[in-house]
Amino acid sequence: MEDITILMVDDEYRMRKLVKDFLLKENFEVLEAEDGEVALKIFEENKEKINLILLDVMMPKLDGWSVLRQIRQESKVPVIMLTARGEEQDELFGFELGVDEYISKPFSPKILIARVKAIINRTTEKQKEKKNYDGIEIDVEGRTVSVDGKNIELSLREYELLKYLLDNENVALSRDKILNNVWNYDYYGDSRTIDSHIKKIRHKLGKKGKYIKTIRGVGYKFEVK
């Protein structure tokens, strides 16, 4: 998998090298940290590119739990905890802190790689649900919209209308078609309500509102130009 960066945190050099070699074979980029303090430093410097963290529990300076707590204050990056204990209470504690997977040592590197790939695939699919249209980003899973990184407040109908326009980018949509697909045939008023909603959406999008084009005699079209 290309363009995927993994932070490997373990105080044992042999363990880091073993896992790193397997990760490199899968074309992952690997960053290494030998203790908790170094891990947090590397994470702060690379948090925009790190896709997953392999985090040992027992380490000098800062243990894995302490590292995880600090990371979870600002990031939901997937974390696989590595531990030599494997006790049920430890696992429950880890999940409460936000652990995504829990693997006890000793483990098969091949099994670890399989779990890494599974998590990467899951999180990548979620990321695909976020679509960006020249600064207008819609998060389908979270049902949120942001403009140049700033969230905007939309009513449910405004969100559904904007999403419909975005899903049909560059397609001229008639008012009747918009009513049928966004209002689901349960609206008995006239199509002027669409014009009203479009006006509000354009205002909330600010300068990006210009991308919603009025097609005279037809309806509307979302087009980035």
N, C-alpha and C positions, 0 to 999 in steps of 0.2 A: 504494500500500500504506500503510495507516494504522498508527499506533503502531509504526513502525519508525524507529529513530534511527541515522544514519550519521555517523561522524566523518571529515571530509575534512581531510587533512594535506598541505599543499603550501606552499612558500615563495613561489610565484608567485601573486599576487593574481588575475591574469586566468584562470589555470587553475582556481583555487578557485571563482571566480564562474561560469565556464562550466559546470563539473560541478554546482555547487550549483543553478544554474537548471534543469538537466535533472532533477536529483533532486527538486526542489520540484514540478515538473510531475507527478511520479509520486506526490505526496503523502507523500514521505519527510520526516522531520524531519532537519535538517542542523546539525551542530556543526562549527566551523572552527578550525584551528590553523595558524599560519604557520611554526612550527618544531617540532623534536622536543621541546624542553622544555615548550612550551605544550601540545603534544599529550598528554604524560604527565600534566600537571596536569589537563587537561580529562577525560582518561580516568579518573583516580582519583576525580574528582568525579561522574562520570556512568556508571561501569562497569556499574551494574545495568541501565541503560536502553539502552546502546549495542549495536546488533545487528551492526554491521559497520564496519570501518575501511578507508578508502582512504588508503594511506600512500606518500608519495613517498620515493625513496631518497636523493637528493642534497638535503640541507638544512643550513642553518647550525646551530651549537650542538650538536645531536645529529642524526646521520643516521638514515635509516629503519631500518637494520639494528639500531642501538643501541636505538631505540624498540621495535622488535619483540621484541628479546631481553627487555627489561624487562616488556613486556606478557605475554609467554608464561610468565613466572614465576608469574603468578597468573590468567591467563585464556586460554580457548580461543576467544575471539571471532574470527569470520572476518576475515581480512585480505587485501585485494587490494593488491599492491605496484605502484606506478607508477614506471617508470624510463625514462630516455632512452637507456640503453645497449642493452638487449635482447640481451646476450651470453649464450650457453648456460651459462657458468660462473656468472654472476650468478643465473640462474634456478635452477640446482641448489643454490646457496648459500641462496637464499631458501626453497626447499622444505624444506631441512634445518632451517631455523629455524622452520618452521611456517607458511609462506605458503600461502594457499588458492588464490589466483589470481595471475597475473603478467601485467601489461599494459605493453607498451612504448609510449613516446611517439614520435611523435604517434599518437593513437588517435581513433577515432570515438566521440563521446559516446554515440551510440545503442548501439554495441557494448558500451561500458562499462555502460550501464544494463541491458542484457540479461544481462550476467554478474552484475551486482549482484542482479538479480531471481532468477536461477538459484540463487545461493548462499543468498539469503534463504529461498527456497522449500525448499531442502534442509534448512537448519538449523531452519526452522519445523516441518517434518515430524518431525524428531528430537525437538523439544521437545514435540510432541503425544504422543510416546510416554511422557512423564512425566505421570502422573495424580495428582491430589491429592484426598484424601478427608479433609477437616477436619484437616489436619496430617499425615496418613499419605500419604507420597508414594512411588509405585512407579515406578522407572525400568525400563521394559521392555527397552530396548536394553542397559543395563548390568546388568540383573537384580539391582538393589539396592532396598532399602526403607529409608526414613528416617521418623522420627517427630519432628515439629517441628524439622526440619533436622538431626537427629542420626541417623547411620546405625545400623541394628541388624543383628546377625548372625543370619541364618536359614539353616537347612540347605536343600538343594535341594528336598526334599519340603515343608518348611514354606513356602518361597517359593511353590511351585506351588499349594499349598493356599490360601494367603492371596490369591494372584492370582486364583484361581478364584472365591473369595468376592467379591472386589472387582469382577471382571468381571460378576458376577451380583448386583450391589448391589440390595437390597430384594426379592430373590427367595428364598423358602424352599427350601433344597436338602436333599433326603433324604440319609442316609448312603450308601445304595446309589449314588445319583447321583454323590456326591462320589468314592466309591471308583472308579466306572467312568471318571470324567473325570480324576481326579488320579493314581490308581494304574494307570490304563489296563488294567484287567482282569487284570493280572498279579499281583495280591495274593490269596492264598488264606486269609488269616486272617479274623478277624471285624472288625466295624466299630469296636470299641473303640479301635483304633489311631488313628482319626480324633479321638476324644475326647482322646486323649493329645496329639496334635499341636495341637489347638485350645487346650488348656490351656497348652502351651508358647508358642504364638503370642500368646495373650492376655497372658501374663506379659511377653513381650518388647515388646509394644506399650504396656505401662504403662497409664496412664489411658485410652488410646484402645482398649484391649482390650474395653471395654464395648460397642463397636460390633458385636462378633460376638455375636449373640443366639442363645440356645438355643431351638429350637422343639420343645417337648415332643412326643414321639411321632413326630417327623419328622427333624429334623437341625439345621441351622444357617442363619443368615441374617446378612449384613452390612448394617447399617442405621445411618446417621448421624442421630441425633436428639438 
